[in-house]
Amino acid sequence: MVGKSNLDIIHECDNFPYHLENPTAYDSAFKDYYQFKVEGCQVSLGYVSADVATKLPSSKHWSLDQGNRILAFQPRDEEGQHVKALEGRNKILAQYLQSVREQKIFRVLDGWRSELYPIYGPGKELILSMERSATPLFGVVTYGVHMTGYVQTEEGMKIWAPRRALTKPTYPGMMDNTVAGGLSTGEKPFECLVRECDEEASLPADVVQSAKACGTLTYFHVRDSRAGGEIGLCQPECQYIYDLELPSNVIPKPGDDEAIDFQLLTIKEVKDAMAEGKFKPNCAQVLVEFFVRHGILTPENEPDYIEIVSRCHRKLGFPTP
């Protein structure tokens, strides 16, 4: 059995069609979604599947324009006036989503996190904060940090890779980046990294201070059954990428129930596991990008090099900070 190529790995994560490359595929996919908008903001903030849009309970705070395929959040106060203040909008949205959760309409909300994710407008302003587990329902851009921890040994570079707990609602048992986590409203990327390193890998802050910021990685993912909950939900994401060379005597250990264990793997072992589909899709893409930056993947040994590099930095088409 032939394993996945590096381009296959990229496509598995960045799998929403590109309009310029395949207009037919893009149009076919796009017709199954509504644009998510917020009253007072003219631009689309995400894509909502038609199934989700039509199942959302009716409310004075929402409008569904089936002709133009727009789902709009239009928060109203008790007098029916438009709520313009951010705090008021967030409160109305939180109450509505909690009600939807209690009605058990969408399985993805079973993974409720009580954690808020930011949604930005076209002027980079914070326009909403939304419960983390609900963000795939509305297809909004979410943000996170991913760090590759590695060790230089006599056998060459090795990478620390955890296995996700079997109890996790998303991608249980799959392999992950050394540390990864979502960016909450108001949280800075490096603050998030330090917190996640402590929680997930028991890495102290003084060790994490040596982590190097290596840019961002963006992709537009459409969720399958491994993600938990409904399939076909859009998940455009921006990940802040970090590298951390660890001393040989610093060993990551699970600090919570997120991971089963950590394994120190050779580059070949990591590549083989990626080709066999053992890594969570976005974590595999992060590792491909890591291999490019460290000269492990080059134009000489990777025939799809240019496409791979460009696909790691997709323009998402929605506002970002």
Secondary structure, 3 states (H helix, E strand, C coil): CCCCCHHHHHHHHCCCCCCCCCHHHHHHHHCCEEEEEECCCCCCCEEEEHHHHHHCCCCCCEEEECCCCEEEECCECCCCCECCCHHHHHHHHHHHHHHHHHCCCCHHHHHCCCCEEEEECCCCCEEEEEEHHHHHHHCECEEEEEEEEEEEECCEEEEEEEEECCCCCCCCCCECCCEEEECCCCCCHHHHHHHHHHHHHCCCHHHHCCCEEEEEEEEEEECCHHHCCCCCCEEEEEEEEEEEECCCCCCCCCCCCCEEEEEEEEHHHHHHHHHCCCECHHHHHHHHHHHHHCCCCCCCCCCCHHHHHHHCECCCCCCCC
